């Protein structure tokens, strides 16, 4: 699924992605490789159900993103 980073807190290594479906997905630092994501950055991820809400796994930057 495609989405956009809406929030990311580098010290705690977690954030929020809004998916193309309009749902919010939790992003954990352990799911991210490379430099930390930036707010507004387009990403692609696998949506996963989890206790307490939805999670984004396998998060990757979209080629040509901001």
N, CA, C and O atoms as a CHARMM CRD file, in Angstrom:
* protein
*
  264
    1    1 UNK  N      0.84800  -1.17800   0.00000 PROA 1      0.00000
    2    1 UNK  CA     0.00000   0.00000   0.00000 PROA 1      0.00000
    3    1 UNK  C      0.89100   1.23800   0.00000 PROA 1      0.00000
    4    1 UNK  O      1.95500   1.24600   0.61800 PROA 1      0.00000
    5    2 UNK  N      0.45800   2.26100  -0.68300 PROA 2      0.00000
    6    2 UNK  CA     1.16800   3.53700  -0.65300 PROA 2      0.00000
    7    2 UNK  C      0.64600   4.37600   0.50200 PROA 2      0.00000
    8    2 UNK  O     -0.48600   4.20100   0.95300 PROA 2      0.00000
    9    3 UNK  N      1.48200   5.28300   0.97200 PROA 3      0.00000
   10    3 UNK  CA     1.08000   6.18300   2.03700 PROA 3      0.00000
   11    3 UNK  C      2.03600   7.34800   2.14200 PROA 3      0.00000
   12    3 UNK  O      2.94000   7.51000   1.32100 PROA 3      0.00000
   13    4 UNK  N      1.82100   8.16300   3.17300 PROA 4      0.00000
   14    4 UNK  CA     2.63700   9.34900   3.40500 PROA 4      0.00000
   15    4 UNK  C      2.94100   9.45400   4.89900 PROA 4      0.00000
   16    4 UNK  O      2.06400   9.25100   5.73800 PROA 4      0.00000
   17    5 UNK  N      4.18200   9.77100   5.21200 PROA 5      0.00000
   18    5 UNK  CA     4.57900   9.96900   6.60700 PROA 5      0.00000
   19    5 UNK  C      3.92300  11.24800   7.11100 PROA 5      0.00000
   20    5 UNK  O      4.13200  12.32000   6.54100 PROA 5      0.00000
   21    6 UNK  N      3.13400  11.14200   8.17100 PROA 6      0.00000
   22    6 UNK  CA     2.45600  12.31200   8.74200 PROA 6      0.00000
   23    6 UNK  C      3.14200  12.79900  10.01100 PROA 6      0.00000
   24    6 UNK  O      3.03000  13.97000  10.37300 PROA 6      0.00000
   25    7 UNK  N      3.85000  11.89900  10.68300 PROA 7      0.00000
   26    7 UNK  CA     4.54800  12.25600  11.91900 PROA 7      0.00000
   27    7 UNK  C      5.68100  11.26500  12.11300 PROA 7      0.00000
   28    7 UNK  O      5.52200  10.07500  11.84000 PROA 7      0.00000
   29    8 UNK  N      6.82100  11.74900  12.58200 PROA 8      0.00000
   30    8 UNK  CA     7.90400  10.84400  12.96000 PROA 8      0.00000
   31    8 UNK  C      8.72700  11.50800  14.04500 PROA 8      0.00000
   32    8 UNK  O      9.17600  12.64400  13.88900 PROA 8      0.00000
   33    9 UNK  N      8.92500  10.79200  15.15200 PROA 9      0.00000
   34    9 UNK  CA     9.71900  11.27100  16.27200 PROA 9      0.00000
   35    9 UNK  C     11.02500  10.48400  16.29300 PROA 9      0.00000
   36    9 UNK  O     11.04400   9.31600  16.68300 PROA 9      0.00000
   37   10 UNK  N     12.10200  11.11300  15.87900 PROA 10     0.00000
   38   10 UNK  CA    13.38000  10.41300  15.75800 PROA 10     0.00000
   39   10 UNK  C     13.90100   9.86500  17.08400 PROA 10     0.00000
   40   10 UNK  O     14.37000   8.72700  17.10500 PROA 10     0.00000
   41   11 UNK  N     13.84800  10.62100  18.21500 PROA 11     0.00000
   42   11 UNK  CA    14.35900  10.06300  19.47200 PROA 11     0.00000
   43   11 UNK  C     13.66000   8.76800  19.91900 PROA 11     0.00000
   44   11 UNK  O     14.31000   7.86600  20.44700 PROA 11     0.00000
   45   12 UNK  N     12.35600   8.67600  19.71200 PROA 12     0.00000
   46   12 UNK  CA    11.64500   7.46300  20.11800 PROA 12     0.00000
   47   12 UNK  C     11.49400   6.46600  18.96900 PROA 12     0.00000
   48   12 UNK  O     11.02900   5.34700  19.18300 PROA 12     0.00000
   49   13 UNK  N     11.88300   6.86000  17.75300 PROA 13     0.00000
   50   13 UNK  CA    11.85600   6.00300  16.56500 PROA 13     0.00000
   51   13 UNK  C     10.47800   5.42700  16.26000 PROA 13     0.00000
   52   13 UNK  O     10.34500   4.23400  15.98800 PROA 13     0.00000
   53   14 UNK  N      9.46000   6.27300  16.30500 PROA 14     0.00000
   54   14 UNK  CA     8.13400   5.83000  15.87400 PROA 14     0.00000
   55   14 UNK  C      7.41000   6.98500  15.20600 PROA 14     0.00000
   56   14 UNK  O      7.74200   8.15300  15.40800 PROA 14     0.00000
   57   15 UNK  N      6.42500   6.63600  14.41800 PROA 15     0.00000
   58   15 UNK  CA     5.68300   7.66100  13.71900 PROA 15     0.00000
   59   15 UNK  C      4.35400   7.13300  13.20400 PROA 15     0.00000
   60   15 UNK  O      3.91800   6.03300  13.54400 PROA 15     0.00000
   61   16 UNK  N      3.72700   7.95300  12.37200 PROA 16     0.00000
   62   16 UNK  CA     2.41200   7.64200  11.81900 PROA 16     0.00000
   63   16 UNK  C      2.45800   7.81400  10.30200 PROA 16     0.00000
   64   16 UNK  O      2.98100   8.80000   9.78400 PROA 16     0.00000
   65   17 UNK  N      1.89900   6.83100   9.61200 PROA 17     0.00000
   66   17 UNK  CA     1.72900   6.89400   8.16400 PROA 17     0.00000
   67   17 UNK  C      0.23600   6.91800   7.88500 PROA 17     0.00000
   68   17 UNK  O     -0.52600   6.18100   8.51000 PROA 17     0.00000
   69   18 UNK  N     -0.18600   7.76300   6.94700 PROA 18     0.00000
   70   18 UNK  CA    -1.56400   7.73200   6.46800 PROA 18     0.00000
   71   18 UNK  C     -1.54600   6.94900   5.16100 PROA 18     0.00000
   72   18 UNK  O     -0.88200   7.33500   4.19900 PROA 18     0.00000
   73   19 UNK  N     -2.28100   5.85000   5.14100 PROA 19     0.00000
   74   19 UNK  CA    -2.34600   5.01400   3.94400 PROA 19     0.00000
   75   19 UNK  C     -3.27800   5.60100   2.90500 PROA 19     0.00000
   76   19 UNK  O     -4.08800   6.47900   3.20400 PROA 19     0.00000
   77   20 UNK  N     -3.15800   5.11300   1.69000 PROA 20     0.00000
   78   20 UNK  CA    -4.05700   5.54000   0.61500 PROA 20     0.00000
   79   20 UNK  C     -5.51900   5.26800   0.95700 PROA 20     0.00000
   80   20 UNK  O     -6.42200   5.87600   0.38200 PROA 20     0.00000
   81   21 UNK  N     -5.74700   4.35100   1.89600 PROA 21     0.00000
   82   21 UNK  CA    -7.11000   4.03700   2.32300 PROA 21     0.00000
   83   21 UNK  C     -7.63400   5.00500   3.38300 PROA 21     0.00000
   84   21 UNK  O     -8.77500   4.88200   3.83000 PROA 21     0.00000
   85   22 UNK  N     -6.78600   5.98500   3.79000 PROA 22     0.00000
   86   22 UNK  CA    -7.18400   6.97200   4.78800 PROA 22     0.00000
   87   22 UNK  C     -6.95400   6.53500   6.21900 PROA 22     0.00000
   88   22 UNK  O     -7.13400   7.33500   7.13700 PROA 22     0.00000
   89   23 UNK  N     -6.56100   5.28800   6.43700 PROA 23     0.00000
   90   23 UNK  CA    -6.31300   4.78000   7.79300 PROA 23     0.00000
   91   23 UNK  C     -4.92200   5.19600   8.27600 PROA 23     0.00000
   92   23 UNK  O     -4.02800   5.47700   7.47700 PROA 23     0.00000
   93   24 UNK  N     -4.76100   5.23000   9.59600 PROA 24     0.00000
   94   24 UNK  CA    -3.47600   5.55000  10.21900 PROA 24     0.00000
   95   24 UNK  C     -2.75400   4.26700  10.58900 PROA 24     0.00000
   96   24 UNK  O     -3.35500   3.33500  11.12200 PROA 24     0.00000
   97   25 UNK  N     -1.46700   4.22600  10.30400 PROA 25     0.00000
   98   25 UNK  CA    -0.61600   3.06200  10.57400 PROA 25     0.00000
   99   25 UNK  C      0.58300   3.49900  11.39600 PROA 25     0.00000
  100   25 UNK  O      1.21700   4.51100  11.09800 PROA 25     0.00000
  101   26 UNK  N      0.88800   2.73300  12.42600 PROA 26     0.00000
  102   26 UNK  CA     2.04700   3.03000  13.27200 PROA 26     0.00000
  103   26 UNK  C      3.31500   2.56000  12.56600 PROA 26     0.00000
  104   26 UNK  O      3.37700   1.44400  12.05000 PROA 26     0.00000
  105   27 UNK  N      4.31700   3.42400  12.55300 PROA 27     0.00000
  106   27 UNK  CA     5.63200   3.12400  12.00200 PROA 27     0.00000
  107   27 UNK  C      6.61200   3.02700  13.16100 PROA 27     0.00000
  108   27 UNK  O      6.74300   3.96800  13.94300 PROA 27     0.00000
  109   28 UNK  N      7.29000   1.91300  13.27600 PROA 28     0.00000
  110   28 UNK  CA     8.31200   1.71500  14.30800 PROA 28     0.00000
  111   28 UNK  C      9.67500   1.82500  13.66700 PROA 28     0.00000
  112   28 UNK  O      9.87200   1.37600  12.53700 PROA 28     0.00000
  113   29 UNK  N     10.62100   2.41800  14.37700 PROA 29     0.00000
  114   29 UNK  CA    11.97100   2.58900  13.86200 PROA 29     0.00000
  115   29 UNK  C     12.59600   1.29800  13.39400 PROA 29     0.00000
  116   29 UNK  O     13.38200   1.30100  12.44700 PROA 29     0.00000
  117   30 UNK  N     12.26500   0.19500  14.03500 PROA 30     0.00000
  118   30 UNK  CA    12.82200  -1.10400  13.66000 PROA 30     0.00000
  119   30 UNK  C     12.37500  -1.50000  12.25100 PROA 30     0.00000
  120   30 UNK  O     13.00500  -2.35400  11.62800 PROA 30     0.00000
  121   31 UNK  N     11.31300  -0.90100  11.74600 PROA 31     0.00000
  122   31 UNK  CA    10.80400  -1.20900  10.41200 PROA 31     0.00000
  123   31 UNK  C     11.48900  -0.37500   9.33400 PROA 31     0.00000
  124   31 UNK  O     11.24100  -0.58100   8.14500 PROA 31     0.00000
  125   32 UNK  N     12.33200   0.54700   9.72800 PROA 32     0.00000
  126   32 UNK  CA    12.89600   1.51000   8.79800 PROA 32     0.00000
  127   32 UNK  C     14.38900   1.29400   8.64300 PROA 32     0.00000
  128   32 UNK  O     15.08900   1.09200   9.63500 PROA 32     0.00000
  129   33 UNK  N     14.89100   1.33300   7.41100 PROA 33     0.00000
  130   33 UNK  CA    16.33200   1.27700   7.18700 PROA 33     0.00000
  131   33 UNK  C     16.76300   2.56800   6.49900 PROA 33     0.00000
  132   33 UNK  O     15.99100   3.15300   5.73900 PROA 33     0.00000
  133   34 UNK  N     17.97200   3.01000   6.75700 PROA 34     0.00000
  134   34 UNK  CA    18.47600   4.24700   6.17200 PROA 34     0.00000
  135   34 UNK  C     18.14000   5.44200   7.03200 PROA 34     0.00000
  136   34 UNK  O     17.77600   5.29200   8.19800 PROA 34     0.00000
  137   35 UNK  N     18.26100   6.63900   6.46000 PROA 35     0.00000
  138   35 UNK  CA    17.96800   7.85900   7.22400 PROA 35     0.00000
  139   35 UNK  C     16.52100   7.87100   7.70500 PROA 35     0.00000
  140   35 UNK  O     15.65900   7.24500   7.08900 PROA 35     0.00000
  141   36 UNK  N     16.25200   8.57200   8.78700 PROA 36     0.00000
  142   36 UNK  CA    14.87500   8.61800   9.29300 PROA 36     0.00000
  143   36 UNK  C     13.92400   9.23000   8.26000 PROA 36     0.00000
  144   36 UNK  O     14.32500  10.08300   7.46700 PROA 36     0.00000
  145   37 UNK  N     12.67400   8.79200   8.27700 PROA 37     0.00000
  146   37 UNK  CA    11.69100   9.35100   7.34000 PROA 37     0.00000
  147   37 UNK  C     11.39100  10.80700   7.66700 PROA 37     0.00000
  148   37 UNK  O     11.57400  11.25800   8.79700 PROA 37     0.00000
  149   38 UNK  N     10.93200  11.52200   6.67000 PROA 38     0.00000
  150   38 UNK  CA    10.56000  12.92700   6.83200 PROA 38     0.00000
  151   38 UNK  C      9.05100  13.07000   6.66400 PROA 38     0.00000
  152   38 UNK  O      8.42900  12.33700   5.89600 PROA 38     0.00000
  153   39 UNK  N      8.48100  14.00900   7.38000 PROA 39     0.00000
  154   39 UNK  CA     7.05300  14.29200   7.25100 PROA 39     0.00000
  155   39 UNK  C      6.77800  14.68400   5.79700 PROA 39     0.00000
  156   39 UNK  O      7.48200  15.51300   5.21900 PROA 39     0.00000
  157   40 UNK  N      5.75100  14.07800   5.22600 PROA 40     0.00000
  158   40 UNK  CA     5.36800  14.34200   3.85100 PROA 40     0.00000
  159   40 UNK  C      6.00300  13.39800   2.84700 PROA 40     0.00000
  160   40 UNK  O      5.66300  13.42500   1.66400 PROA 40     0.00000
  161   41 UNK  N      6.93100  12.55500   3.31300 PROA 41     0.00000
  162   41 UNK  CA     7.62700  11.63600   2.41300 PROA 41     0.00000
  163   41 UNK  C      6.70300  10.50000   1.98600 PROA 41     0.00000
  164   41 UNK  O      6.06100   9.88300   2.83500 PROA 41     0.00000
  165   42 UNK  N      6.62200  10.21000   0.67900 PROA 42     0.00000
  166   42 UNK  CA     5.80000   9.09200   0.22000 PROA 42     0.00000
  167   42 UNK  C      6.51100   7.76400   0.48000 PROA 42     0.00000
  168   42 UNK  O      7.72000   7.64200   0.28900 PROA 42     0.00000
  169   43 UNK  N      5.74200   6.78500   0.91500 PROA 43     0.00000
  170   43 UNK  CA     6.28800   5.46500   1.23700 PROA 43     0.00000
  171   43 UNK  C      5.35900   4.37800   0.71400 PROA 43     0.00000
  172   43 UNK  O      4.20600   4.63300   0.36500 PROA 43     0.00000
  173   44 UNK  N      5.88400   3.17100   0.66800 PROA 44     0.00000
  174   44 UNK  CA     5.08900   1.98300   0.36800 PROA 44     0.00000
  175   44 UNK  C      5.30600   1.02300   1.53300 PROA 44     0.00000
  176   44 UNK  O      6.41300   0.93200   2.06400 PROA 44     0.00000
  177   45 UNK  N      4.25500   0.30600   1.93300 PROA 45     0.00000
  178   45 UNK  CA     4.34200  -0.55800   3.11400 PROA 45     0.00000
  179   45 UNK  C      3.29900  -1.65100   3.04300 PROA 45     0.00000
  180   45 UNK  O      2.38600  -1.61800   2.21700 PROA 45     0.00000
  181   46 UNK  N      3.45400  -2.62100   3.92800 PROA 46     0.00000
  182   46 UNK  CA     2.48200  -3.70100   4.08500 PROA 46     0.00000
  183   46 UNK  C      1.65100  -3.41300   5.33700 PROA 46     0.00000
  184   46 UNK  O      2.21000  -3.35700   6.43200 PROA 46     0.00000
  185   47 UNK  N      0.33900  -3.23100   5.21000 PROA 47     0.00000
  186   47 UNK  CA    -0.50200  -3.01300   6.38400 PROA 47     0.00000
  187   47 UNK  C     -0.64300  -4.30300   7.19000 PROA 47     0.00000
  188   47 UNK  O     -0.82500  -5.38200   6.62500 PROA 47     0.00000
  189   48 UNK  N     -0.55800  -4.18300   8.50200 PROA 48     0.00000
  190   48 UNK  CA    -0.66400  -5.33500   9.40100 PROA 48     0.00000
  191   48 UNK  C     -1.57100  -4.98900  10.57800 PROA 48     0.00000
  192   48 UNK  O     -1.40100  -3.94300  11.20400 PROA 48     0.00000
  193   49 UNK  N     -2.52800  -5.85600  10.88100 PROA 49     0.00000
  194   49 UNK  CA    -3.30200  -5.63300  12.10700 PROA 49     0.00000
  195   49 UNK  C     -2.41300  -5.93800  13.31400 PROA 49     0.00000
  196   49 UNK  O     -1.54100  -6.80500  13.25100 PROA 49     0.00000
  197   50 UNK  N     -2.64200  -5.22300  14.39900 PROA 50     0.00000
  198   50 UNK  CA    -1.86300  -5.43700  15.62100 PROA 50     0.00000
  199   50 UNK  C     -2.71000  -5.01200  16.81400 PROA 50     0.00000
  200   50 UNK  O     -3.63800  -4.21500  16.67300 PROA 50     0.00000
  201   51 UNK  N     -2.38700  -5.54600  17.98800 PROA 51     0.00000
  202   51 UNK  CA    -3.10200  -5.09100  19.18100 PROA 51     0.00000
  203   51 UNK  C     -2.96800  -3.57400  19.32400 PROA 51     0.00000
  204   51 UNK  O     -1.86200  -3.03600  19.25700 PROA 51     0.00000
  205   52 UNK  N     -4.06900  -2.90300  19.51400 PROA 52     0.00000
  206   52 UNK  CA    -4.05000  -1.46200  19.69300 PROA 52     0.00000
  207   52 UNK  C     -4.13100  -0.66200  18.39700 PROA 52     0.00000
  208   52 UNK  O     -4.15800   0.56800  18.44200 PROA 52     0.00000
  209   53 UNK  N     -4.17100  -1.32400  17.25300 PROA 53     0.00000
  210   53 UNK  CA    -4.30400  -0.57400  16.00400 PROA 53     0.00000
  211   53 UNK  C     -3.54200  -1.21300  14.86200 PROA 53     0.00000
  212   53 UNK  O     -3.07000  -2.34600  14.95900 PROA 53     0.00000
  213   54 UNK  N     -3.43400  -0.46500  13.78400 PROA 54     0.00000
  214   54 UNK  CA    -2.78100  -0.96600  12.57800 PROA 54     0.00000
  215   54 UNK  C     -1.29600  -0.62100  12.59600 PROA 54     0.00000
  216   54 UNK  O     -0.89300   0.39500  13.16200 PROA 54     0.00000
  217   55 UNK  N     -0.49700  -1.46200  11.98200 PROA 55     0.00000
  218   55 UNK  CA     0.94700  -1.24400  11.89100 PROA 55     0.00000
  219   55 UNK  C      1.36700  -1.24500  10.42900 PROA 55     0.00000
  220   55 UNK  O      0.73000  -1.87500   9.58400 PROA 55     0.00000
  221   56 UNK  N      2.45100  -0.52600  10.14400 PROA 56     0.00000
  222   56 UNK  CA     3.07300  -0.52700   8.82900 PROA 56     0.00000
  223   56 UNK  C      4.34300  -1.36500   8.92600 PROA 56     0.00000
  224   56 UNK  O      5.21400  -1.08000   9.74800 PROA 56     0.00000
  225   57 UNK  N      4.45300  -2.39200   8.09700 PROA 57     0.00000
  226   57 UNK  CA     5.67800  -3.19400   8.09000 PROA 57     0.00000
  227   57 UNK  C      6.28600  -3.15000   6.69400 PROA 57     0.00000
  228   57 UNK  O      5.60500  -2.83400   5.71900 PROA 57     0.00000
  229   58 UNK  N      7.56500  -3.46800   6.60900 PROA 58     0.00000
  230   58 UNK  CA     8.25100  -3.45900   5.31800 PROA 58     0.00000
  231   58 UNK  C      8.22200  -2.10000   4.65900 PROA 58     0.00000
  232   58 UNK  O      8.09300  -2.00400   3.43800 PROA 58     0.00000
  233   59 UNK  N      8.34000  -1.05100   5.44600 PROA 59     0.00000
  234   59 UNK  CA     8.22500   0.32100   4.92100 PROA 59     0.00000
  235   59 UNK  C      9.45100   0.67100   4.06900 PROA 59     0.00000
  236   59 UNK  O     10.59500   0.45200   4.46600 PROA 59     0.00000
  237   60 UNK  N      9.16500   1.22300   2.88200 PROA 60     0.00000
  238   60 UNK  CA    10.23700   1.64500   1.97800 PROA 60     0.00000
  239   60 UNK  C      9.86400   3.00600   1.36900 PROA 60     0.00000
  240   60 UNK  O      8.69200   3.31400   1.15100 PROA 60     0.00000
  241   61 UNK  N     10.88300   3.78900   1.10900 PROA 61     0.00000
  242   61 UNK  CA    10.66600   5.05700   0.39300 PROA 61     0.00000
  243   61 UNK  C     10.23400   4.74800  -1.04300 PROA 61     0.00000
  244   61 UNK  O     10.68800   3.77300  -1.64100 PROA 61     0.00000
  245   62 UNK  N      9.36800   5.57300  -1.57400 PROA 62     0.00000
  246   62 UNK  CA     8.99300   5.44400  -2.98700 PROA 62     0.00000
  247   62 UNK  C     10.06500   6.12800  -3.82400 PROA 62     0.00000
  248   62 UNK  O     10.51800   7.21900  -3.47800 PROA 62     0.00000
  249   63 UNK  N     10.47000   5.50500  -4.90700 PROA 63     0.00000
  250   63 UNK  CA    11.46100   6.08700  -5.81100 PROA 63     0.00000
  251   63 UNK  C     10.93800   7.42800  -6.32700 PROA 63     0.00000
  252   63 UNK  O      9.77800   7.55400  -6.72000 PROA 63     0.00000
  253   64 UNK  N     11.81300   8.41100  -6.31500 PROA 64     0.00000
  254   64 UNK  CA    11.42600   9.73600  -6.80400 PROA 64     0.00000
  255   64 UNK  C     10.65200  10.53400  -5.79200 PROA 64     0.00000
  256   64 UNK  O     10.10100  11.58400  -6.12200 PROA 64     0.00000
  257   65 UNK  N     10.59500  10.04400  -4.52300 PROA 65     0.00000
  258   65 UNK  CA     9.87100  10.76200  -3.48100 PROA 65     0.00000
  259   65 UNK  C     10.59500  12.00500  -3.03600 PROA 65     0.00000
  260   65 UNK  O     11.74200  12.24000  -3.41700 PROA 65     0.00000
  261   66 UNK  N      9.92300  12.80300  -2.22800 PROA 66     0.00000
  262   66 UNK  CA    10.49200  14.05900  -1.73200 PROA 66     0.00000
  263   66 UNK  C     11.64500  13.82500  -0.80100 PROA 66     0.00000
  264   66 UNK  O     12.23500  14.78000  -0.29700 PROA 66     0.00000
